[in-house]
Amino acid sequence: MHASPSWMSSILRLLAVAALCAGLWATGPTAWAQAPDDAFAENVSPDAPAAGTDPVLPPVSVEELWAQVEAVLRTIRDIELVVEVEQYNATDGSVTPGRGRLLALLPDLFRFEWLEPDMLAGSILLVDRAQNEARQYNPIREEIIVQQWDRLAAQQNLGENLDRWLSLPDPSAYELAMGDATYNDRQPYYVVLARPRSDPRQLYEFLVHPETWMVSQFRYFDADGRLALHAFLRDVRINGGLDEARLRAMPAAIVRHR
């Protein structure tokens, strides 16, 4: 059995599902020279404090930080954000970028829309957990595929507990530890390291903002220690009063049931 994925790894799998629906997605793990222990070192802003300056953050245990993130999760009724991803190919060293918008009414209604690349723009995945339904819109074929959510979640290892997508991994399925804090745009961040108990060779890294207790960046290293995915959260808006009709709206298309 696969360990339940973290919220960001689930979003990245959603990206893959939407892309597969459109018949497109780059494959292959990354071959990056950085080692997992570098903990976001290559993303430090050029205007960060001088090298050798340790980020000044109050000491916190991984249990305390996880509890803070969970407390914030319980306050979220609706959320809108942009996810930017970079996928790395070990064969030729190429980088495949992607960008999409996630909208959610917690705990049951989630929508992901591809924004880039152009060939995927307009693809949509809508999940209604209360109705156990997933709808995938393919703009190329102009069709909507409707199927049971629990079946799709099992097929793609997405995890049925959608509220877990907006938090750090579950400690029952992942070994969590604090990494070295780091700077991003002159702001110090906590770093959380997570290894699936089912396969501790894999490594997830999360940058957590020390004031909002929200994840701002995510990296995934495969079992061979290669960076496979890097994601950024942009334009996060919480409890802005999302309209349910906006989330459910789909373009006119042929509807097919599976």
Secondary structure, DSSP 8 states (H G I E B T S, - for coil): ------HHHHHHHHHHHHHHHHT----S----SS-GGGTTGGG--TTSS-TT---------HHHHHHHHHHHHTT-SEEEEEEEEEEE-TTT--EEEEEEEEEEETTTEEEEEEEESTTTTT-EEEEETTTTEEEEEETTTTEEEEEEHHHHHHHHT--S-GGGGGS---TTTEEEEE---EEETTEEEEEEEEEETT-TT-EEEEEE-TTT--EEEEEEE-TTS-EEEEEEEEEEEESS---HHHHH---S-EEEE-
